[in-house]
Amino acid sequence: MQTELSQYTAVIGIDWADKKHDVCVQDMATGKRRAGQVRHRAEDLDEWARSLHRRFDGPIAIAAELSKGPIINVLQKYDFFVIYPIDPSKLANHRKTFTTSGAKDDPTDAEFALDLLSKHTEHFKPLQPQGVGMRTLMTLVEHRRQLMNDRVRITNRLRNALKQYYPQPLEWFDRIDTVLFCDFIRRWPSQPQARRARRATIERFFREHNMNRKPLLERRIKAIKSAMPLTTDDAVVVSHRLRALALVAQLEVTLQCIKQYDAEIASLAPEHPDYELFSPLPGAGPVHTPRLMVAFGEQRERFNNAAEVQKYGGLAPVTKRSGQSTWIHWRWQCPTFLRQTFVEWSAQTINKSYWAGLYYQQQRSKGCSHQAAVRALAFKWIRILYRCWKTRTPYDESRYLRALQERGSPLLKTAEAA
């Protein structure tokens, strides 16, 4: 047993599930283990936790296969529990060592988690929750991103439904993920209905939606009045019209929820001290500023150098060597949302930061695709952001350009030559 666990009176491995959790409890004084099960009910979990505290009367280490979720939220309520998150892939590989057949069993997984923590304690760190404000912001930005993904799925389905019987609105409007487009389809869900509408009615509709540009209005009215139906087959029109209306209703709700999330994030993010570090960044804005804050967090001891952030965020490539062959590929195991944050924000800086634009063009001239060039730019940005975050120093573009010039950066020399 590793000495790191000697401070605990008991060590527990837990395999979580929706309705019940299998546990394996080891008494550190006697070394004896006991398997058990607890239902996922607040009352049952509370009684189980307090009974353990009465029995062992001291700090208890828990090996869990996740770092967040309902069971983690419950366990964090008790100050005598110290949670050690275990990556599911590590636990799966550990299981394969003893069960080559691929067999899996929840009680056994709880014991495997306990074994992994007991024998390799030095590879795991206890979970140290960040402040309430940061954790709230983290959940909000992740949920907002999920809503944005929902918006894309719904608009793709709506576009497909309209193409079956009523494709003209896709030409009349630049974007379909707007309240204006949703209201138009709900008001006139088919081409004949739109064509029969009076000109004054259409003009009033667009005025109510703050669309007062006369040339654009005239073009739309002319297109509506001259449009021909794609099909008159009721088997197609009736079914897809109903689907389009259903998707419009979903899209309206999603857009409203995104708006509510934006308002909540906008009120919460500025209250955090790190907001002043990330808000001045080029291209950050109200969307990427809180996401970058969440990406780094508020615990400065969490990362020792920029390379750790690059690896954790999935931007650092992985090198594999075997004999005389070498294979370099991007990381498959990483927090996807974190990687998206760095990559999507870096793309916004291409036309807002002088050196970022130069670096992107340099990568493109080397033959890199757009995505590869943006990932390379994100890799470079992380080193800058880490330094700003660690020293609590806001980013200064002019200061960074002077540093590049003093170092004789080939990036600036290439720009001067051009």
Protein Blocks (a to p, Z undefined) as FASTA:
>chain_A
ZZklmmpcbdcdddddfkbccdddddfknopacdddddddfklmmmmmmmmmmmnopadd
dddfbfbdjklmmmmmpmkbccddddfklmmmmmmmmmmnopacfklmmmmmmmmmmmmm
mlpccdddddfklmmmmmmmmmmmmmmmmmmmmmmmmmmmmmmmommlmmmpmbfcbfkl
mmmmmmmmcfklmmmpcfklmmmmmmmnopabfklmmmmmmmmmmpccfbfcfklmmmmm
mmmmmmmmmmmmmmmmmmmmmmmmmmmmmmpmklmmmmmpghklmmlmmmmmmmnomalk
lpgbfklmmmmnopaccdddehjbccddddfbdcfklmmmmmmmmmmmmmmcfklmmmmm
mmmmnopafklmmmmmmmmmmmmmmmmmmnopacdfklmmmmmmmnopaklmmmmmZZ
